[in-house]
């Protein structure tokens, strides 16, 4: 796209990311949405860090088995 025409894309069948993109856009004018989005992102960060620690401490096979 030309400069000045931003495009946001999400993968097919990925409603979660489409919703998060929408909340990010709508949150520009809504402090409640901004706050809730910040909490959601913080929770996801903590989840990712915990999964990373689990991977570092064990094998990838153990990790995959623990996710089932």
Predicted model as a PDB file, atoms N, CA, C, CB and O in Angstrom, pLDDT in the B-factor column:
MODEL        1                                                                  
ATOM      1  N   UNK A   1       0.840  -1.179   0.000  1.00 67.00           N  
ATOM      2  CA  UNK A   1       0.000   0.000   0.000  1.00 67.00           C  
ATOM      3  C   UNK A   1       0.887   1.244   0.000  1.00 67.00           C  
ATOM      4  CB  UNK A   1      -0.957  -0.003   1.218  1.00 67.00           C  
ATOM      5  O   UNK A   1       1.999   1.225   0.526  1.00 67.00           O  
ATOM      6  N   UNK A   2       0.396   2.293  -0.578  1.00 74.00           N  
ATOM      7  CA  UNK A   2       1.182   3.522  -0.578  1.00 74.00           C  
ATOM      8  C   UNK A   2       1.273   4.134   0.814  1.00 74.00           C  
ATOM      9  CB  UNK A   2       0.582   4.527  -1.546  1.00 74.00           C  
ATOM     10  O   UNK A   2       0.447   3.856   1.684  1.00 74.00           O  
ATOM     11  N   UNK A   3       2.276   4.959   1.009  1.00 81.00           N  
ATOM     12  CA  UNK A   3       2.453   5.643   2.282  1.00 81.00           C  
ATOM     13  C   UNK A   3       1.176   6.402   2.635  1.00 81.00           C  
ATOM     14  CB  UNK A   3       3.667   6.606   2.226  1.00 81.00           C  
ATOM     15  O   UNK A   3       0.552   7.038   1.785  1.00 81.00           O  
ATOM     16  N   UNK A   4       0.808   6.318   3.902  1.00 77.00           N  
ATOM     17  CA  UNK A   4      -0.386   7.005   4.364  1.00 77.00           C  
ATOM     18  C   UNK A   4      -1.644   6.156   4.310  1.00 77.00           C  
ATOM     19  CB  UNK A   4      -0.591   8.231   3.561  1.00 77.00           C  
ATOM     20  O   UNK A   4      -2.717   6.601   4.719  1.00 77.00           O  
ATOM     21  N   UNK A   5      -1.516   4.921   3.802  1.00 74.00           N  
ATOM     22  CA  UNK A   5      -2.658   4.013   3.737  1.00 74.00           C  
ATOM     23  C   UNK A   5      -2.274   2.729   4.478  1.00 74.00           C  
ATOM     24  CB  UNK A   5      -3.074   3.712   2.242  1.00 74.00           C  
ATOM     25  O   UNK A   5      -1.931   1.731   3.844  1.00 74.00           O  
ATOM     26  N   UNK A   6      -2.327   2.746   5.819  1.00 73.00           N  
ATOM     27  CA  UNK A   6      -1.919   1.562   6.572  1.00 73.00           C  
ATOM     28  C   UNK A   6      -2.922   0.424   6.407  1.00 73.00           C  
ATOM     29  CB  UNK A   6      -1.759   1.906   8.052  1.00 73.00           C  
ATOM     30  O   UNK A   6      -4.123   0.644   6.245  1.00 73.00           O  
ATOM     31  N   UNK A   7      -2.404  -0.775   6.451  1.00 79.00           N  
ATOM     32  CA  UNK A   7      -3.235  -1.964   6.310  1.00 79.00           C  
ATOM     33  C   UNK A   7      -2.942  -2.889   7.483  1.00 79.00           C  
ATOM     34  CB  UNK A   7      -2.976  -2.684   4.944  1.00 79.00           C  
ATOM     35  O   UNK A   7      -1.783  -3.138   7.814  1.00 79.00           O  
ATOM     36  N   UNK A   8      -3.984  -3.388   8.098  1.00 82.00           N  
ATOM     37  CA  UNK A   8      -3.832  -4.370   9.174  1.00 82.00           C  
ATOM     38  C   UNK A   8      -4.390  -5.686   8.660  1.00 82.00           C  
ATOM     39  CB  UNK A   8      -4.562  -3.912  10.499  1.00 82.00           C  
ATOM     40  O   UNK A   8      -5.499  -5.735   8.129  1.00 82.00           O  
ATOM     41  N   UNK A   9      -3.619  -6.747   8.820  1.00 80.00           N  
ATOM     42  CA  UNK A   9      -4.084  -8.046   8.352  1.00 80.00           C  
ATOM     43  C   UNK A   9      -4.007  -9.065   9.474  1.00 80.00           C  
ATOM     44  CB  UNK A   9      -3.263  -8.518   7.144  1.00 80.00           C  
ATOM     45  O   UNK A   9      -3.165  -8.960  10.366  1.00 80.00           O  
ATOM     46  N   UNK A  10      -4.881 -10.038   9.423  1.00 83.00           N  
ATOM     47  CA  UNK A  10      -4.846 -11.163  10.346  1.00 83.00           C  
ATOM     48  C   UNK A  10      -5.047 -12.422   9.526  1.00 83.00           C  
ATOM     49  CB  UNK A  10      -5.933 -11.030  11.472  1.00 83.00           C  
ATOM     50  O   UNK A  10      -5.585 -12.377   8.419  1.00 83.00           O  
ATOM     51  N   UNK A  11      -4.614 -13.536  10.070  1.00 84.00           N  
ATOM     52  CA  UNK A  11      -4.706 -14.805   9.354  1.00 84.00           C  
ATOM     53  C   UNK A  11      -6.160 -15.260   9.235  1.00 84.00           C  
ATOM     54  CB  UNK A  11      -3.870 -15.882  10.063  1.00 84.00           C  
ATOM     55  O   UNK A  11      -7.000 -14.916  10.067  1.00 84.00           O  
ATOM     56  N   UNK A  12      -6.435 -16.020   8.212  1.00 87.00           N  
ATOM     57  CA  UNK A  12      -7.754 -16.621   8.044  1.00 87.00           C  
ATOM     58  C   UNK A  12      -8.007 -17.547   9.232  1.00 87.00           C  
ATOM     59  CB  UNK A  12      -7.860 -17.398   6.683  1.00 87.00           C  
ATOM     60  O   UNK A  12      -7.096 -18.239   9.687  1.00 87.00           O  
ATOM     61  N   UNK A  13      -9.227 -17.560   9.725  1.00 87.00           N  
ATOM     62  CA  UNK A  13      -9.630 -18.374  10.882  1.00 87.00           C  
ATOM     63  C   UNK A  13      -8.902 -17.973  12.162  1.00 87.00           C  
ATOM     64  CB  UNK A  13      -9.375 -19.846  10.595  1.00 87.00           C  
ATOM     65  O   UNK A  13      -8.619 -18.824  13.005  1.00 87.00           O  
ATOM     66  N   UNK A  14      -8.602 -16.701  12.312  1.00 84.00           N  
ATOM     67  CA  UNK A  14      -7.932 -16.243  13.523  1.00 84.00           C  
ATOM     68  C   UNK A  14      -8.728 -15.092  14.122  1.00 84.00           C  
ATOM     69  CB  UNK A  14      -6.470 -15.811  13.225  1.00 84.00           C  
ATOM     70  O   UNK A  14      -8.272 -13.948  14.146  1.00 84.00           O  
ATOM     71  N   UNK A  15      -9.925 -15.414  14.605  1.00 89.00           N  
ATOM     72  CA  UNK A  15     -10.819 -14.400  15.149  1.00 89.00           C  
ATOM     73  C   UNK A  15     -10.219 -13.719  16.375  1.00 89.00           C  
ATOM     74  CB  UNK A  15     -12.159 -15.021  15.504  1.00 89.00           C  
ATOM     75  O   UNK A  15     -10.496 -12.546  16.625  1.00 89.00           O  
ATOM     76  N   UNK A  16      -9.401 -14.440  17.142  1.00 89.00           N  
ATOM     77  CA  UNK A  16      -8.816 -13.847  18.344  1.00 89.00           C  
ATOM     78  C   UNK A  16      -7.960 -12.639  17.982  1.00 89.00           C  
ATOM     79  CB  UNK A  16      -7.975 -14.886  19.107  1.00 89.00           C  
ATOM     80  O   UNK A  16      -8.119 -11.568  18.567  1.00 89.00           O  
ATOM     81  N   UNK A  17      -7.062 -12.801  17.030  1.00 88.00           N  
ATOM     82  CA  UNK A  17      -6.202 -11.686  16.651  1.00 88.00           C  
ATOM     83  C   UNK A  17      -6.994 -10.561  15.990  1.00 88.00           C  
ATOM     84  CB  UNK A  17      -5.104 -12.166  15.715  1.00 88.00           C  
ATOM     85  O   UNK A  17      -6.659  -9.389  16.165  1.00 88.00           O  
ATOM     86  N   UNK A  18      -8.035 -10.896  15.235  1.00 89.00           N  
ATOM     87  CA  UNK A  18      -8.883  -9.859  14.638  1.00 89.00           C  
ATOM     88  C   UNK A  18      -9.575  -9.056  15.740  1.00 89.00           C  
ATOM     89  CB  UNK A  18      -9.935 -10.489  13.682  1.00 89.00           C  
ATOM     90  O   UNK A  18      -9.668  -7.832  15.657  1.00 89.00           O  
ATOM     91  N   UNK A  19     -10.056  -9.747  16.763  1.00 91.00           N  
ATOM     92  CA  UNK A  19     -10.694  -9.074  17.882  1.00 91.00           C  
ATOM     93  C   UNK A  19      -9.730  -8.189  18.638  1.00 91.00           C  
ATOM     94  CB  UNK A  19     -11.297 -10.080  18.817  1.00 91.00           C  
ATOM     95  O   UNK A  19     -10.077  -7.074  19.027  1.00 91.00           O  
ATOM     96  N   UNK A  20      -8.517  -8.679  18.849  1.00 91.00           N  
ATOM     97  CA  UNK A  20      -7.507  -7.887  19.552  1.00 91.00           C  
ATOM     98  C   UNK A  20      -7.135  -6.639  18.751  1.00 91.00           C  
ATOM     99  CB  UNK A  20      -6.253  -8.735  19.823  1.00 91.00           C  
ATOM    100  O   UNK A  20      -6.928  -5.567  19.319  1.00 91.00           O  
ATOM    101  N   UNK A  21      -7.054  -6.784  17.455  1.00 90.00           N  
ATOM    102  CA  UNK A  21      -6.780  -5.628  16.601  1.00 90.00           C  
ATOM    103  C   UNK A  21      -7.899  -4.604  16.724  1.00 90.00           C  
ATOM    104  CB  UNK A  21      -6.612  -6.062  15.131  1.00 90.00           C  
ATOM    105  O   UNK A  21      -7.642  -3.404  16.827  1.00 90.00           O  
ATOM    106  N   UNK A  22      -9.139  -5.076  16.714  1.00 92.00           N  
ATOM    107  CA  UNK A  22     -10.282  -4.172  16.849  1.00 92.00           C  
ATOM    108  C   UNK A  22     -10.268  -3.466  18.203  1.00 92.00           C  
ATOM    109  CB  UNK A  22     -11.596  -4.943  16.670  1.00 92.00           C  
ATOM    110  O   UNK A  22     -10.515  -2.262  18.279  1.00 92.00           O  
ATOM    111  N   UNK A  23      -9.983  -4.207  19.264  1.00 94.00           N  
ATOM    112  CA  UNK A  23      -9.924  -3.596  20.601  1.00 94.00           C  
ATOM    113  C   UNK A  23      -8.815  -2.550  20.649  1.00 94.00           C  
ATOM    114  CB  UNK A  23      -9.691  -4.677  21.694  1.00 94.00           C  
ATOM    115  O   UNK A  23      -8.984  -1.489  21.250  1.00 94.00           O  
ATOM    116  N   UNK A  24      -7.685  -2.848  20.017  1.00 91.00           N  
ATOM    117  CA  UNK A  24      -6.596  -1.875  19.979  1.00 91.00           C  
ATOM    118  C   UNK A  24      -7.008  -0.586  19.283  1.00 91.00           C  
ATOM    119  CB  UNK A  24      -5.391  -2.471  19.281  1.00 91.00           C  
ATOM    120  O   UNK A  24      -6.639   0.507  19.715  1.00 91.00           O  
ATOM    121  N   UNK A  25      -7.770  -0.716  18.211  1.00 92.00           N  
ATOM    122  CA  UNK A  25      -8.230   0.465  17.481  1.00 92.00           C  
ATOM    123  C   UNK A  25      -9.279   1.219  18.300  1.00 92.00           C  
ATOM    124  CB  UNK A  25      -8.807   0.063  16.105  1.00 92.00           C  
ATOM    125  O   UNK A  25      -9.188   2.435  18.467  1.00 92.00           O  
ATOM    126  N   UNK A  26     -10.270   0.492  18.805  1.00 94.00           N  
ATOM    127  CA  UNK A  26     -11.333   1.130  19.575  1.00 94.00           C  
ATOM    128  C   UNK A  26     -10.820   1.705  20.897  1.00 94.00           C  
ATOM    129  CB  UNK A  26     -12.449   0.133  19.845  1.00 94.00           C  
ATOM    130  O   UNK A  26     -11.365   2.679  21.416  1.00 94.00           O  
ATOM    131  N   UNK A  27      -9.769   1.091  21.428  1.00 94.00           N  
ATOM    132  CA  UNK A  27      -9.214   1.531  22.696  1.00 94.00           C  
ATOM    133  C   UNK A  27      -8.573   2.904  22.642  1.00 94.00           C  
ATOM    134  CB  UNK A  27      -8.218   0.548  23.165  1.00 94.00           C  
ATOM    135  O   UNK A  27      -8.319   3.514  23.681  1.00 94.00           O  
ATOM    136  N   UNK A  28      -8.312   3.390  21.448  1.00 93.00           N  
ATOM    137  CA  UNK A  28      -7.729   4.728  21.319  1.00 93.00           C  
ATOM    138  C   UNK A  28      -8.624   5.761  22.001  1.00 93.00           C  
ATOM    139  CB  UNK A  28      -7.524   5.093  19.829  1.00 93.00           C  
ATOM    140  O   UNK A  28      -8.138   6.737  22.572  1.00 93.00           O  
ATOM    141  N   UNK A  29      -9.932   5.536  21.935  1.00 95.00           N  
ATOM    142  CA  UNK A  29     -10.848   6.495  22.527  1.00 95.00           C  
ATOM    143  C   UNK A  29     -11.586   5.989  23.747  1.00 95.00           C  
ATOM    144  CB  UNK A  29     -11.826   6.916  21.520  1.00 95.00           C  
ATOM    145  O   UNK A  29     -12.565   6.600  24.175  1.00 95.00           O  
ATOM    146  N   UNK A  30     -11.126   4.866  24.322  1.00 96.00           N  
ATOM    147  CA  UNK A  30     -11.858   4.264  25.443  1.00 96.00           C  
ATOM    148  C   UNK A  30     -10.867   3.754  26.486  1.00 96.00           C  
ATOM    149  CB  UNK A  30     -12.776   3.106  24.951  1.00 96.00           C  
ATOM    150  O   UNK A  30     -10.219   2.725  26.293  1.00 96.00           O  
ATOM    151  N   UNK A  31     -10.758   4.482  27.585  1.00 96.00           N  
ATOM    152  CA  UNK A  31      -9.795   4.140  28.629  1.00 96.00           C  
ATOM    153  C   UNK A  31     -10.058   2.753  29.218  1.00 96.00           C  
ATOM    154  CB  UNK A  31      -9.830   5.187  29.735  1.00 96.00           C  
ATOM    155  O   UNK A  31      -9.116   2.033  29.550  1.00 96.00           O  
ATOM    156  N   UNK A  32     -11.327   2.375  29.348  1.00 96.00           N  
ATOM    157  CA  UNK A  32     -11.660   1.050  29.876  1.00 96.00           C  
ATOM    158  C   UNK A  32     -11.090  -0.046  28.975  1.00 96.00           C  
ATOM    159  CB  UNK A  32     -13.192   0.890  30.010  1.00 96.00           C  
ATOM    160  O   UNK A  32     -10.493  -1.004  29.467  1.00 96.00           O  
ATOM    161  N   UNK A  33     -11.269   0.088  27.667  1.00 96.00           N  
ATOM    162  CA  UNK A  33     -10.710  -0.906  26.740  1.00 96.00           C  
ATOM    163  C   UNK A  33      -9.187  -0.928  26.808  1.00 96.00           C  
ATOM    164  CB  UNK A  33     -11.165  -0.614  25.302  1.00 96.00           C  
ATOM    165  O   UNK A  33      -8.579  -1.997  26.770  1.00 96.00           O  
ATOM    166  N   UNK A  34      -8.572   0.242  26.908  1.00 95.00           N  
ATOM    167  CA  UNK A  34      -7.110   0.306  27.019  1.00 95.00           C  
ATOM    168  C   UNK A  34      -6.629  -0.464  28.243  1.00 95.00           C  
ATOM    169  CB  UNK A  34      -6.635   1.769  27.094  1.00 95.00           C  
ATOM    170  O   UNK A  34      -5.665  -1.226  28.175  1.00 95.00           O  
ATOM    171  N   UNK A  35      -7.317  -0.252  29.365  1.00 96.00           N  
ATOM    172  CA  UNK A  35      -6.932  -0.911  30.615  1.00 96.00           C  
ATOM    173  C   UNK A  35      -7.097  -2.416  30.515  1.00 96.00           C  
ATOM    174  CB  UNK A  35      -7.757  -0.373  31.780  1.00 96.00           C  
ATOM    175  O   UNK A  35      -6.217  -3.177  30.919  1.00 96.00           O  
ATOM    176  N   UNK A  36      -8.231  -2.841  29.976  1.00 96.00           N  
ATOM    177  CA  UNK A  36      -8.486  -4.277  29.853  1.00 96.00           C  
ATOM    178  C   UNK A  36      -7.522  -4.934  28.874  1.00 96.00           C  
ATOM    179  CB  UNK A  36      -9.924  -4.523  29.409  1.00 96.00           C  
ATOM    180  O   UNK A  36      -7.081  -6.062  29.095  1.00 96.00           O  
ATOM    181  N   UNK A  37      -7.196  -4.236  27.798  1.00 94.00           N  
ATOM    182  CA  UNK A  37      -6.244  -4.775  26.823  1.00 94.00           C  
ATOM    183  C   UNK A  37      -4.863  -4.890  27.448  1.00 94.00           C  
ATOM    184  CB  UNK A  37      -6.189  -3.887  25.561  1.00 94.00           C  
ATOM    185  O   UNK A  37      -4.168  -5.882  27.226  1.00 94.00           O  
ATOM    186  N   UNK A  38      -4.459  -3.907  28.214  1.00 95.00           N  
ATOM    187  CA  UNK A  38      -3.154  -3.956  28.880  1.00 95.00           C  
ATOM    188  C   UNK A  38      -3.087  -5.154  29.824  1.00 95.00           C  
ATOM    189  CB  UNK A  38      -2.887  -2.644  29.657  1.00 95.00           C  
ATOM    190  O   UNK A  38      -2.066  -5.840  29.881  1.00 95.00           O  
ATOM    191  N   UNK A  39      -4.161  -5.411  30.562  1.00 96.00           N  
ATOM    192  CA  UNK A  39      -4.195  -6.564  31.467  1.00 96.00           C  
ATOM    193  C   UNK A  39      -4.136  -7.868  30.682  1.00 96.00           C  
ATOM    194  CB  UNK A  39      -5.462  -6.530  32.340  1.00 96.00           C  
ATOM    195  O   UNK A  39      -3.423  -8.795  31.068  1.00 96.00           O  
ATOM    196  N   UNK A  40      -4.870  -7.944  29.597  1.00 95.00           N  
ATOM    197  CA  UNK A  40      -4.852  -9.142  28.753  1.00 95.00           C  
ATOM    198  C   UNK A  40      -3.438  -9.417  28.239  1.00 95.00           C  
ATOM    199  CB  UNK A  40      -5.830  -8.984  27.566  1.00 95.00           C  
ATOM    200  O   UNK A  40      -2.959 -10.550  28.291  1.00 95.00           O  
ATOM    201  N   UNK A  41      -2.780  -8.375  27.746  1.00 93.00           N  
ATOM    202  CA  UNK A  41      -1.425  -8.542  27.219  1.00 93.00           C  
ATOM    203  C   UNK A  41      -0.440  -8.933  28.320  1.00 93.00           C  
ATOM    204  CB  UNK A  41      -0.960  -7.253  26.537  1.00 93.00           C  
ATOM    205  O   UNK A  41       0.464  -9.736  28.091  1.00 93.00           O  
ATOM    206  N   UNK A  42      -0.615  -8.373  29.503  1.00 96.00           N  
ATOM    207  CA  UNK A  42       0.243  -8.740  30.633  1.00 96.00           C  
ATOM    208  C   UNK A  42       0.044 -10.216  30.999  1.00 96.00           C  
ATOM    209  CB  UNK A  42      -0.057  -7.836  31.857  1.00 96.00           C  
ATOM    210  O   UNK A  42       1.010 -10.929  31.272  1.00 96.00           O  
ATOM    211  N   UNK A  43      -1.199 -10.660  31.002  1.00 96.00           N  
ATOM    212  CA  UNK A  43      -1.488 -12.066  31.300  1.00 96.00           C  
ATOM    213  C   UNK A  43      -0.876 -12.987  30.253  1.00 96.00           C  
ATOM    214  CB  UNK A  43      -3.002 -12.297  31.379  1.00 96.00           C  
ATOM    215  O   UNK A  43      -0.328 -14.035  30.595  1.00 96.00           O  
ATOM    216  N   UNK A  44      -0.962 -12.609  28.983  1.00 94.00           N  
ATOM    217  CA  UNK A  44      -0.372 -13.438  27.916  1.00 94.00           C  
ATOM    218  C   UNK A  44       1.148 -13.482  28.061  1.00 94.00           C  
ATOM    219  CB  UNK A  44      -0.762 -12.889  26.512  1.00 94.00           C  
ATOM    220  O   UNK A  44       1.774 -14.520  27.847  1.00 94.00           O  
ATOM    221  N   UNK A  45       1.742 -12.317  28.435  1.00 95.00           N  
ATOM    222  CA  UNK A  45       3.191 -12.273  28.637  1.00 95.00           C  
ATOM    223  C   UNK A  45       3.608 -13.258  29.720  1.00 95.00           C  
ATOM    224  CB  UNK A  45       3.645 -10.851  29.009  1.00 95.00           C  
ATOM    225  O   UNK A  45       4.561 -14.019  29.553  1.00 95.00           O  
ATOM    226  N   UNK A  46       2.879 -13.231  30.837  1.00 95.00           N  
ATOM    227  CA  UNK A  46       3.191 -14.143  31.932  1.00 95.00           C  
ATOM    228  C   UNK A  46       3.058 -15.599  31.501  1.00 95.00           C  
ATOM    229  CB  UNK A  46       2.282 -13.867  33.124  1.00 95.00           C  
ATOM    230  O   UNK A  46       3.857 -16.449  31.893  1.00 95.00           O  
ATOM    231  N   UNK A  47       2.040 -15.877  30.689  1.00 93.00           N  
ATOM    232  CA  UNK A  47       1.824 -17.230  30.172  1.00 93.00           C  
ATOM    233  C   UNK A  47       2.999 -17.672  29.301  1.00 93.00           C  
ATOM    234  CB  UNK A  47       0.512 -17.296  29.369  1.00 93.00           C  
ATOM    235  O   UNK A  47       3.486 -18.795  29.424  1.00 93.00           O  
ATOM    236  N   UNK A  48       3.444 -16.782  28.425  1.00 93.00           N  
ATOM    237  CA  UNK A  48       4.560 -17.102  27.526  1.00 93.00           C  
ATOM    238  C   UNK A  48       5.848 -17.316  28.324  1.00 93.00           C  
ATOM    239  CB  UNK A  48       4.758 -15.974  26.481  1.00 93.00           C  
ATOM    240  O   UNK A  48       6.610 -18.239  28.038  1.00 93.00           O  
ATOM    241  N   UNK A  49       6.089 -16.472  29.316  1.00 95.00           N  
ATOM    242  CA  UNK A  49       7.288 -16.632  30.136  1.00 95.00           C  
ATOM    243  C   UNK A  49       7.272 -17.957  30.894  1.00 95.00           C  
ATOM    244  CB  UNK A  49       7.414 -15.469  31.119  1.00 95.00           C  
ATOM    245  O   UNK A  49       8.307 -18.610  31.025  1.00 95.00           O  
ATOM    246  N   UNK A  50       6.113 -18.352  31.390  1.00 91.00           N  
ATOM    247  CA  UNK A  50       6.002 -19.634  32.102  1.00 91.00           C  
ATOM    248  C   UNK A  50       6.254 -20.794  31.154  1.00 91.00           C  
ATOM    249  CB  UNK A  50       4.613 -19.779  32.756  1.00 91.00           C  
ATOM    250  O   UNK A  50       6.927 -21.757  31.521  1.00 91.00           O  
ATOM    251  N   UNK A  51       5.729 -20.716  29.952  1.00 90.00           N  
ATOM    252  CA  UNK A  51       5.961 -21.777  28.969  1.00 90.00           C  
ATOM    253  C   UNK A  51       7.433 -21.827  28.570  1.00 90.00           C  
ATOM    254  CB  UNK A  51       5.079 -21.562  27.722  1.00 90.00           C  
ATOM    255  O   UNK A  51       7.989 -22.911  28.395  1.00 90.00           O  
ATOM    256  N   UNK A  52       8.066 -20.665  28.426  1.00 91.00           N  
ATOM    257  CA  UNK A  52       9.489 -20.623  28.100  1.00 91.00           C  
ATOM    258  C   UNK A  52      10.333 -21.259  29.185  1.00 91.00           C  
ATOM    259  CB  UNK A  52       9.934 -19.196  27.876  1.00 91.00           C  
ATOM    260  O   UNK A  52      11.279 -21.993  28.897  1.00 91.00           O  
ATOM    261  N   UNK A  53       9.992 -20.975  30.435  1.00 91.00           N  
ATOM    262  CA  UNK A  53      10.722 -21.565  31.555  1.00 91.00           C  
ATOM    263  C   UNK A  53      10.559 -23.084  31.556  1.00 91.00           C  
ATOM    264  CB  UNK A  53      10.233 -20.973  32.893  1.00 91.00           C  
ATOM    265  O   UNK A  53      11.514 -23.826  31.790  1.00 91.00           O  
ATOM    266  N   UNK A  54       9.331 -23.531  31.289  1.00 89.00           N  
ATOM    267  CA  UNK A  54       9.076 -24.973  31.234  1.00 89.00           C  
ATOM    268  C   UNK A  54       9.914 -25.629  30.135  1.00 89.00           C  
ATOM    269  CB  UNK A  54       7.575 -25.247  30.995  1.00 89.00           C  
ATOM    270  O   UNK A  54      10.449 -26.721  30.328  1.00 89.00           O  
ATOM    271  N   UNK A  55      10.027 -24.973  28.999  1.00 89.00           N  
ATOM    272  CA  UNK A  55      10.843 -25.508  27.906  1.00 89.00           C  
ATOM    273  C   UNK A  55      12.324 -25.548  28.268  1.00 89.00           C  
ATOM    274  CB  UNK A  55      10.644 -24.676  26.646  1.00 89.00           C  
ATOM    275  O   UNK A  55      13.024 -26.501  27.927  1.00 89.00           O  
ATOM    276  N   UNK A  56      12.801 -24.510  28.961  1.00 90.00           N  
ATOM    277  CA  UNK A  56      14.213 -24.455  29.345  1.00 90.00           C  
ATOM    278  C   UNK A  56      14.566 -25.539  30.359  1.00 90.00           C  
ATOM    279  CB  UNK A  56      14.549 -23.084  29.919  1.00 90.00           C  
ATOM    280  O   UNK A  56      15.678 -26.067  30.352  1.00 90.00           O  
ATOM    281  N   UNK A  57      13.613 -25.867  31.228  1.00 90.00           N  
ATOM    282  CA  UNK A  57      13.887 -26.814  32.305  1.00 90.00           C  
ATOM    283  C   UNK A  57      13.700 -28.267  31.897  1.00 90.00           C  
ATOM    284  CB  UNK A  57      13.006 -26.514  33.473  1.00 90.00           C  
ATOM    285  O   UNK A  57      14.151 -29.161  32.613  1.00 90.00           O  
ATOM    286  N   UNK A  58      13.059 -28.526  30.787  1.00 88.00           N  
ATOM    287  CA  UNK A  58      12.817 -29.905  30.362  1.00 88.00           C  
ATOM    288  C   UNK A  58      13.033 -30.045  28.874  1.00 88.00           C  
ATOM    289  CB  UNK A  58      11.401 -30.348  30.730  1.00 88.00           C  
ATOM    290  O   UNK A  58      13.606 -29.170  28.224  1.00 88.00           O  
ATOM    291  N   UNK A  59      12.569 -31.149  28.351  1.00 86.00           N  
ATOM    292  CA  UNK A  59      12.707 -31.391  26.912  1.00 86.00           C  
ATOM    293  C   UNK A  59      11.462 -30.890  26.187  1.00 86.00           C  
ATOM    294  CB  UNK A  59      12.937 -32.901  26.623  1.00 86.00           C  
ATOM    295  O   UNK A  59      10.421 -30.676  26.808  1.00 86.00           O  
ATOM    296  N   UNK A  60      11.567 -30.708  24.907  1.00 84.00           N  
ATOM    297  CA  UNK A  60      10.416 -30.274  24.130  1.00 84.00           C  
ATOM    298  C   UNK A  60       9.337 -31.345  24.136  1.00 84.00           C  
ATOM    299  CB  UNK A  60      10.828 -29.942  22.694  1.00 84.00           C  
ATOM    300  O   UNK A  60       8.150 -31.027  24.067  1.00 84.00           O  
ATOM    301  N   UNK A  61       9.736 -32.614  24.219  1.00 88.00           N  
ATOM    302  CA  UNK A  61       8.750 -33.688  24.274  1.00 88.00           C  
ATOM    303  C   UNK A  61       7.902 -33.578  25.544  1.00 88.00           C  
ATOM    304  CB  UNK A  61       9.447 -35.059  24.214  1.00 88.00           C  
ATOM    305  O   UNK A  61       6.679 -33.709  25.502  1.00 88.00           O  
ATOM    306  N   UNK A  62       8.585 -33.331  26.687  1.00 85.00           N  
ATOM    307  CA  UNK A  62       7.868 -33.162  27.943  1.00 85.00           C  
ATOM    308  C   UNK A  62       6.915 -31.979  27.873  1.00 85.00           C  
ATOM    309  CB  UNK A  62       8.848 -32.978  29.095  1.00 85.00           C  
ATOM    310  O   UNK A  62       5.791 -32.043  28.371  1.00 85.00           O  
ATOM    311  N   UNK A  63       7.375 -30.899  27.250  1.00 84.00           N  
ATOM    312  CA  UNK A  63       6.542 -29.714  27.125  1.00 84.00           C  
ATOM    313  C   UNK A  63       5.285 -30.020  26.323  1.00 84.00           C  
ATOM    314  CB  UNK A  63       7.324 -28.577  26.471  1.00 84.00           C  
ATOM    315  O   UNK A  63       4.175 -29.683  26.736  1.00 84.00           O  
ATOM    316  N   UNK A  64       5.469 -30.661  25.175  1.00 87.00           N  
ATOM    317  CA  UNK A  64       4.306 -30.974  24.338  1.00 87.00           C  
ATOM    318  C   UNK A  64       3.334 -31.900  25.071  1.00 87.00           C  
ATOM    319  CB  UNK A  64       4.757 -31.622  23.015  1.00 87.00           C  
ATOM    320  O   UNK A  64       2.119 -31.730  24.974  1.00 87.00           O  
ATOM    321  N   UNK A  65       3.854 -32.854  25.785  1.00 88.00           N  
ATOM    322  CA  UNK A  65       2.978 -33.763  26.529  1.00 88.00           C  
ATOM    323  C   UNK A  65       2.224 -33.039  27.641  1.00 88.00           C  
ATOM    324  CB  UNK A  65       3.792 -34.912  27.119  1.00 88.00           C  
ATOM    325  O   UNK A  65       1.088 -33.402  27.946  1.00 88.00           O  
ATOM    326  N   UNK A  66       2.829 -32.030  28.247  1.00 85.00           N  
ATOM    327  CA  UNK A  66       2.162 -31.303  29.329  1.00 85.00           C  
ATOM    328  C   UNK A  66       1.063 -30.383  28.789  1.00 85.00           C  
ATOM    329  CB  UNK A  66       3.186 -30.486  30.126  1.00 85.00           C  
ATOM    330  O   UNK A  66       0.199 -29.960  29.558  1.00 85.00           O  
ATOM    331  N   UNK A  67       1.070 -30.066  27.508  1.00 83.00           N  
ATOM    332  CA  UNK A  67       0.082 -29.176  26.923  1.00 83.00           C  
ATOM    333  C   UNK A  67      -1.186 -29.898  26.470  1.00 83.00           C  
ATOM    334  CB  UNK A  67       0.687 -28.450  25.762  1.00 83.00           C  
ATOM    335  O   UNK A  67      -2.156 -29.261  26.059  1.00 83.00           O  
ATOM    336  N   UNK A  68      -1.174 -31.213  26.545  1.00 78.00           N  
ATOM    337  CA  UNK A  68      -2.336 -31.995  26.087  1.00 78.00           C  
ATOM    338  C   UNK A  68      -3.361 -32.147  27.133  1.00 78.00           C  
ATOM    339  CB  UNK A  68      -1.925 -33.340  25.625  1.00 78.00           C  
ATOM    340  O   UNK A  68      -4.393 -32.776  26.901  1.00 78.00           O  
TER     341      UNK A  68                                                      
ENDMDL                                                                          
END                                                                             
